[in-house]
Amino acid sequence: MLSPIGSVSSVNTLSPASTTQAVGVGATTGAATDFSQVLANVATDAIGTMRAGEATAISGIEGKASIQSVVAAVMAAEQTLQAAVSIRDKVVSAYQEISRMAI
C-alpha cells in the first residue's frame, strides 16, 4: 500500500547544497555527478554491451548459444552503437557551434 504524502512545508527545510545536486547516473546514491562522469559511465556501459554481443555471437558460432540469444545480443549491440554515434554527432555539433561563437 502507498504511504500518504507528507505536508508541503517540509520542502522548505531543504538546505541549498541538497537542491543543487546534479541529476544523473549517480543521483540515486545521493552523490553529485558531473557531465563528464555521466558520459564516462555511458561509454563504459556501451563497451560492456558491445563485448557481450560479440561474446554471444562467438558462442552462437560455436553452437553454445541459441539463435534467439545471439539475435538479442547483436540487436542490443547495434542499438548501443547507434546511440554512441548519435551522441558523438551531437557533441561534435555542439563543439562546432561553440567554436563559431564570437568572443
C-alpha positions as CSV (number, residue, x, y, z in Angstrom):
1,M,0.0,0.0,0.0
2,L,1.2,3.5,-0.7
3,S,2.2,5.8,2.1
4,P,0.4,9.1,2.4
5,I,2.1,12.3,1.1
6,G,3.6,14.4,3.8
7,S,3.0,18.1,4.2
8,V,4.4,20.5,1.6
9,S,6.0,22.6,4.3
10,S,8.8,20.0,4.6
11,V,10.1,21.1,1.2
12,N,11.2,24.4,2.6
13,T,13.6,22.6,5.0
14,L,15.9,21.5,2.3
15,S,19.4,23.0,2.5
16,P,20.8,24.9,-0.5
17,A,23.5,22.3,-1.0
18,S,21.0,19.5,-1.4
19,T,19.0,21.3,-4.0
20,T,21.9,21.9,-6.3
21,Q,22.9,18.3,-6.8
22,A,23.1,17.2,-10.4
23,V,20.6,14.8,-11.7
24,G,22.3,11.9,-13.5
25,V,23.5,8.4,-13.1
26,G,24.8,8.9,-9.5
27,A,21.6,10.7,-8.4
28,T,20.2,7.6,-6.8
29,T,23.2,7.4,-4.4
30,G,22.8,11.0,-3.4
31,A,26.2,12.0,-4.8
32,A,26.5,14.8,-7.3
33,T,27.6,13.7,-10.8
34,D,29.1,15.9,-13.4
35,F,28.6,15.6,-17.1
36,S,32.0,14.0,-17.8
37,Q,31.3,11.3,-15.3
38,V,27.9,10.6,-16.9
39,L,29.5,10.3,-20.3
40,A,32.2,8.0,-18.9
41,N,29.5,5.8,-17.4
42,V,27.6,5.7,-20.7
43,A,30.8,4.8,-22.6
44,T,31.6,2.1,-20.1
45,D,28.1,0.6,-20.4
46,A,28.3,0.8,-24.2
47,I,31.6,-1.1,-24.3
48,G,30.2,-3.8,-22.0
49,T,27.2,-4.2,-24.2
50,M,29.3,-4.4,-27.3
51,R,31.6,-7.0,-25.7
52,A,28.6,-9.0,-24.5
53,G,27.2,-9.0,-28.0
54,E,30.5,-10.1,-29.5
55,A,30.9,-12.9,-27.0
56,T,27.3,-14.1,-27.5
57,A,27.9,-14.1,-31.3
58,I,31.0,-16.2,-30.9
59,S,29.2,-18.6,-28.7
60,G,26.5,-18.9,-31.3
61,I,29.0,-19.7,-34.0
62,E,30.5,-22.4,-31.7
63,G,27.0,-23.7,-31.1
64,K,26.9,-22.9,-27.4
65,A,24.3,-20.2,-27.6
66,S,20.8,-20.2,-29.0
67,I,19.8,-18.2,-32.1
68,Q,17.4,-16.1,-30.0
69,S,20.1,-15.0,-27.6
70,V,22.5,-14.2,-30.4
71,V,20.0,-12.1,-32.2
72,A,19.0,-10.3,-28.9
73,A,22.7,-9.6,-28.1
74,V,23.5,-8.4,-31.6
75,M,20.4,-6.1,-31.7
76,A,21.4,-4.6,-28.3
77,A,24.9,-4.0,-29.5
78,E,23.5,-2.4,-32.7
79,Q,21.3,-0.1,-30.7
80,T,24.2,0.8,-28.4
81,L,26.4,1.6,-31.4
82,Q,23.7,3.8,-33.0
83,A,23.3,5.7,-29.7
84,A,27.0,6.2,-29.4
85,V,27.2,7.5,-32.9
86,S,24.3,9.9,-32.3
87,I,25.9,11.2,-29.1
88,R,29.2,11.7,-30.9
89,D,27.5,13.6,-33.6
90,K,25.7,15.9,-31.1
91,V,29.0,16.5,-29.2
92,V,30.8,17.4,-32.5
93,S,27.9,19.6,-33.5
94,A,27.9,21.4,-30.1
95,Y,31.7,21.9,-30.4
96,Q,31.4,23.4,-33.8
97,E,28.6,25.7,-32.6
98,I,30.8,26.9,-29.7
99,S,33.8,27.4,-32.0
100,R,31.7,29.7,-34.2
101,M,30.7,32.0,-31.3
102,A,32.1,35.5,-31.3
103,I,34.2,36.3,-28.2
